[in-house]
Amino acid sequence: MADPRIDWIKRKTIFGLDVEGDAFDELLARDEGQFGADLTKFLDTRENPECVVMFYGEKRMIEVPVEVEAPAQDEDIDVIAEEGEGEE
């Protein structure tokens, strides 16, 4: 059964950071689920009331080089010739 406290944190985090829900689930599953276990432990203990949990996100733009083949010059000439044939 899912922990309603973690579900609440998930909803607030994905809304506040404008991320997909999968990102939060991936975070909980990191290190073989250790982060999720640590979050649950944090919520279950009251040893240090000054402790907080903070979530932040980074958005990065990644450039991916893509090669696009240009049409051969002969193909360009054929297209121009076909377009101009009906005009007179």
N, C-alpha and C positions, 0 to 999 in steps of 0.2 A: 504494500500500500504506500502511496506517495505521501511525503510529508507536506502538509498544507503550508507550513512556514516556508519551505523551499519553493513551493509553487507560487506563493505570494512574492517572494524575492525574485523569482524568474519573471513574473509578469511585470513587476516594477522595473527590473533591469532592462528587459527587452524594449519596454516603452520608453524609458528614460534615455537609453543609449541608441535607440532606433536601430536595433539589430534583430536578426531573425532568431526565433526560438531555438533553432538548431545550434546556434553559437553558444547559448547558455548550456544546452545539454552536452555539447562537446567539452565545455569547460568543466562540468561536473565529472565527466568521464576521464579527464586527463590523469596521467600517472596511474593507470589501472583503477580509476575511481577514487583515488586518494583525496583529490580536492573535494569531491562530494562528501566523503567521510569526514574530512576536516571541517567542512561547513556545518554538518550535522552535529559534530562534537562541539563546535563553537556555540551553536544554538542551544545545546543541552546543558552546558556548563555556565555557572554564574561566578566563576572564580575571580575574574577581573572585569568589573563593570565598566572600566574605561576603554576597553577594547572595542574596535569597530571593524566592520567588513566594508571594503570599498571596491566598487567595480568601475572600471574605465575601459574605454574602447579606443582603438586607433583605426582610422580608415586610411588606407594607402592606395595610391594609384600606381598600378603596375603597367608599364609599357611592354607590349609583346610585339616583337617585330613580325611582320607578315609579308611574305613575298607574293606579289600579284603579277601574273604574267600579262604583259601588254600584247595586244593583238599585233600580228605582223603588219607591215606597211601595206602589203598587197590587199589584205582584208579591209583596211580603211578605205582604200581606193575603190574597191568593189561596192562598198556601202554607199559612198558618195555618188558613184555612178548610178546605182539603182535609185537613189533618192532623186537625182536630177533628171532621170529619163522621162518622167511624166510631166515635167514642167515645161511649158512653152507658151 
